[in-house]
Amino acid sequence: MGTTEITNTLQKDGIISDAREFEQYIIDQGQATRLQNGSFTLQKDMSYAAILKALTK
């Protein structure tokens, strides 16, 4: 799954409110190529930093 697909899924699932904003955050942090495949436990009240940390472990 690419960054756009991941951020769109997170928005659809209600984890984030703006997929494009979070995708830009991932890019700005230099982490776009470090996203991991798999299942993750995320919550709606998580910060962008916490979500990104979970997705790049």
Backbone as a chain_set.jsonl record, in Angstrom:
{"seq": "MGTTEITNTLQKDGIISDAREFEQYIIDQGQATRLQNGSFTLQKDMSYAAILKALTK", "coords": {"N": [[0.836, -1.168, 0.0], [0.556, 2.2, -0.822], [1.53, 5.537, 0.256], [-0.585, 7.367, -0.216], [-2.808, 5.654, -0.388], [-2.781, 4.576, 2.195], [-3.174, 6.861, 3.839], [-5.676, 7.673, 2.9], [-7.228, 5.485, 3.69], [-6.961, 5.675, 6.466], [-8.316, 8.076, 6.872], [-10.886, 7.382, 5.953], [-11.519, 5.473, 7.872], [-11.794, 7.074, 10.068], [-9.652, 7.792, 11.668], [-7.935, 9.88, 11.097], [-8.597, 13.276, 10.049], [-7.988, 14.526, 7.673], [-6.692, 13.354, 4.859], [-4.833, 14.252, 2.912], [-3.41, 16.21, 4.292], [-2.185, 14.681, 6.344], [-0.667, 12.96, 4.749], [1.134, 14.793, 3.632], [2.445, 15.537, 5.969], [3.764, 13.123, 6.591], [5.545, 12.998, 4.431], [6.982, 15.385, 4.837], [8.29, 14.69, 7.176], [10.086, 12.919, 6.226], [9.497, 10.217, 6.018], [8.093, 8.686, 4.202], [8.985, 6.474, 2.738], [9.364, 4.608, 4.668], [7.124, 3.416, 5.717], [5.383, 0.672, 7.053], [4.044, -2.515, 6.11], [1.089, -4.202, 7.244], [-1.012, -4.906, 10.099], [-2.347, -2.545, 12.319], [-2.908, -1.103, 15.526], [-4.705, 1.612, 16.038], [-5.869, 4.762, 17.313], [-8.516, 7.186, 17.409], [-7.832, 9.528, 18.748], [-5.122, 9.878, 18.544], [-2.005, 11.552, 17.975], [-0.514, 12.971, 14.973], [2.208, 12.384, 15.009], [2.319, 10.145, 16.722], [0.787, 8.283, 15.289], [2.315, 8.041, 12.955], [4.666, 6.999, 14.053], [3.747, 4.479, 14.873], [3.191, 3.344, 12.392], [5.647, 3.098, 11.227], [7.29, 1.373, 12.577]], "CA": [[0.0, 0.0, 0.0], [1.316, 3.439, -0.875], [1.203, 6.579, 1.231], [-1.923, 7.9, -0.487], [-3.791, 4.634, -0.004], [-2.772, 4.475, 3.656], [-3.803, 8.044, 4.426], [-7.105, 7.634, 2.553], [-7.84, 4.47, 4.552], [-7.034, 6.245, 7.812], [-9.399, 9.067, 6.874], [-12.143, 6.636, 5.822], [-11.755, 4.806, 9.149], [-12.005, 8.073, 11.101], [-8.456, 7.973, 12.502], [-7.497, 11.249, 10.799], [-9.666, 14.01, 9.382], [-7.555, 15.04, 6.374], [-5.686, 12.445, 4.295], [-3.755, 15.0, 2.236], [-2.593, 16.87, 5.322], [-1.347, 13.673, 6.983], [0.311, 12.508, 3.758], [2.183, 15.819, 3.564], [3.207, 15.41, 7.219], [4.645, 11.962, 6.424], [6.589, 13.408, 3.485], [7.806, 16.403, 5.508], [9.097, 14.005, 8.181], [11.026, 12.048, 5.532], [9.164, 8.848, 6.396], [7.219, 8.075, 3.19], [9.505, 5.176, 2.296], [9.556, 3.75, 5.843], [5.858, 2.864, 6.175], [5.397, -0.786, 7.104], [2.809, -3.246, 5.842], [0.602, -4.969, 8.374], [-2.169, -4.431, 10.858], [-1.93, -1.649, 13.391], [-3.956, -0.635, 16.425], [-4.657, 3.072, 16.097], [-7.05, 5.366, 17.929], [-8.896, 8.473, 16.829], [-7.254, 10.667, 19.461], [-3.657, 9.853, 18.418], [-1.381, 12.635, 17.21], [0.14, 12.542, 13.735], [3.499, 11.799, 15.363], [2.09, 8.806, 17.277], [0.335, 7.424, 14.196], [3.479, 7.785, 12.1], [5.565, 6.09, 14.788], [3.149, 3.139, 14.82], [3.232, 2.855, 11.014], [7.031, 2.954, 10.75], [8.051, 0.454, 13.443]], "C": [[0.887, 1.24, 0.0], [0.818, 4.451, 0.146], [-0.212, 7.113, 1.03], [-3.004, 6.913, -0.074], [-3.907, 4.53, 1.513], [-3.502, 5.662, 4.275], [-5.294, 8.096, 4.101], [-7.843, 6.628, 3.424], [-7.987, 5.0, 5.972], [-8.147, 7.283, 7.91], [-10.755, 8.364, 6.817], [-12.524, 5.975, 7.144], [-11.911, 5.778, 10.319], [-10.831, 8.301, 12.027], [-7.898, 9.385, 12.326], [-8.625, 11.952, 10.059], [-9.291, 14.471, 7.976], [-6.399, 14.204, 5.833], [-4.532, 13.199, 3.655], [-2.831, 15.679, 3.235], [-1.658, 15.864, 5.993], [-0.3, 13.13, 6.013], [1.457, 13.517, 3.639], [3.053, 15.781, 4.81], [4.206, 14.259, 7.113], [5.824, 12.321, 5.524], [7.54, 14.395, 4.151], [8.728, 15.782, 6.559], [10.113, 13.052, 7.555], [10.759, 10.57, 5.765], [8.336, 8.101, 5.344], [7.694, 6.69, 2.759], [9.68, 4.195, 3.453], [8.267, 3.141, 6.368], [5.875, 1.351, 6.037], [4.036, -1.358, 6.719], [2.384, -3.957, 7.109], [-0.639, -4.367, 8.977], [-1.666, -3.632, 12.048], [-3.127, -1.276, 14.245], [-3.772, 0.866, 16.594], [-5.948, 3.584, 16.709], [-7.279, 6.75, 17.353], [-8.233, 9.664, 17.499], [-5.722, 10.717, 19.383], [-3.166, 11.051, 17.604], [-0.796, 12.077, 15.92], [1.46, 11.847, 14.05], [3.328, 10.374, 15.886], [1.642, 7.827, 16.194], [1.517, 7.058, 13.31], [4.444, 6.834, 12.769], [5.049, 4.655, 14.726], [3.287, 2.527, 13.423], [4.649, 2.611, 10.502], [7.874, 2.039, 11.627], [8.529, -0.728, 12.679]], "O": [[1.863, 1.309, 0.748], [-0.194, 4.234, 0.813], [-0.953, 7.289, 1.997], [-4.005, 7.302, 0.526], [-5.008, 4.409, 2.049], [-4.357, 5.481, 5.143], [-6.093, 8.519, 4.936], [-8.967, 6.89, 3.853], [-9.02, 4.797, 6.61], [-8.842, 7.356, 8.924], [-11.67, 8.722, 7.559], [-13.701, 5.918, 7.501], [-12.136, 5.345, 11.449], [-10.985, 8.937, 13.07], [-7.447, 10.008, 13.288], [-9.51, 11.3, 9.505], [-10.171, 14.773, 7.17], [-5.264, 14.33, 6.293], [-3.373, 12.826, 3.836], [-1.615, 15.718, 3.044], [-0.477, 16.151, 6.191], [0.834, 12.868, 6.413], [2.622, 13.126, 3.554], [4.266, 15.97, 4.725], [5.365, 14.405, 7.501], [6.968, 11.984, 5.828], [8.759, 14.26, 4.044], [9.823, 16.289, 6.804], [10.912, 12.443, 8.266], [11.681, 9.756, 5.716], [7.919, 6.971, 5.596], [6.874, 5.826, 2.447], [10.105, 3.061, 3.235], [8.296, 2.419, 7.365], [6.326, 0.815, 5.025], [3.001, -0.744, 6.979], [3.218, -4.281, 7.954], [-1.235, -3.438, 8.432], [-0.686, -4.001, 12.697], [-4.241, -1.148, 13.736], [-2.811, 1.327, 17.211], [-6.988, 2.929, 16.637], [-6.352, 7.4, 16.87], [-8.086, 10.714, 16.874], [-5.096, 11.514, 20.081], [-3.83, 11.499, 16.669], [-0.606, 10.868, 15.784], [1.795, 10.837, 13.432], [4.107, 9.489, 15.531], [2.069, 6.673, 16.184], [1.696, 5.892, 12.958], [4.99, 5.947, 12.113], [5.83, 3.721, 14.545], [3.481, 1.318, 13.294], [4.832, 1.984, 9.458], [9.084, 1.95, 11.42], [9.185, -1.604, 13.244]]}, "num_chains": 1, "name": "protein.A"}
